[in-house]
Amino acid sequence: MIDISKAGTFKLGDRVVKRMGYGAMQLAGKGVFGPPKDHAGAVAVLREAVASGVNHIDTSDYYGPYVTNELIREALHPYPDDLVIVTKIGARRGDDASWIPAMSPADLESAVHDNLNRLGLQAIEVVNLRIMGKVHGPAEGSIEAPLTVLAELQRQGLVRHIGLSNVTPTQIAEGRRICDIVCAQNMYNVAHREDDALIDDLARDGIAYAPFFPLGGFTPLQSTALTEVAKGLGATPMQVALAWLLRRAPNILLIPGTSSIGHLRENLAAADLELPRETAAALDQIASGLAQPDARLAQ
């Protein structure tokens, strides 16, 4: 049995969650649009995650749209007392599966109510305001207007805690002047380290950081380096990438997604994967493109 508690815990709002969580995005159809290919399999993955000790699930009503939230409710409601469900608002899906910004007050209020209704909740534990930014990352610009709307929904008791997604350090600082921010969710992995300083700053303030795309945007050289290290450890590249993130900072909460029970178990097993110091040092070089693949470093 996989013991994900070995990865430790961290505070998320006023709750404490295990650092190895689960992201529900991949339970929707191709392109995160439409129903899953295997409905029963998707339900089984969610139940397996919780049975394995996961108590932090990341989702959004625009996954599908609506698909992942409906699956979560079907699979897990009534929810375990320790389960923390985190959702995102700030976008909607077009009929052509496009991702469309939805940041007006009416859009944000509707999104919160949609998430509540489909998840079967009276209040959502954490809502991340997802800023659309650039195609592949955040872009500077004030977030005061939409965040003020979300803060008002928090005052109404519909949202317990607020986080930010796809944001810059400047936007996080602006957000913290408006309301308490309990987490940030950006693209970050062993090859993309733009948020290094931000993660350390948030850790000092007790704010969680949930990286997405743990294997996103790797060059062929970077992928080769990671694969060679993984072979030497008898692990998968995803397991090594996740183990590196757990080692990187104590406030990092992982939300790897999959629609396969087999892959779910592989991902969760990263909680028990220890990286030798020399291996971690080699992985640290991947971001700069200086990594020299050498399986001996994983011994």
Helices and strands as residue ranges (DSSP letters): G 4-7, E 9-12, E 15-18, E 22-23, G 25-27, G 30-32, H 39-51, E 56-58, H 67-76, E 84-89, E 91-93, E 99-101, H 105-119, E 124-130, H 144-155, E 159-165, H 169-178, E 183-185, H 196-204, E 208-209, H 220-233, H 237-248, H 261-268, G 269-272, H 277-284, G 286-288, G 295-298
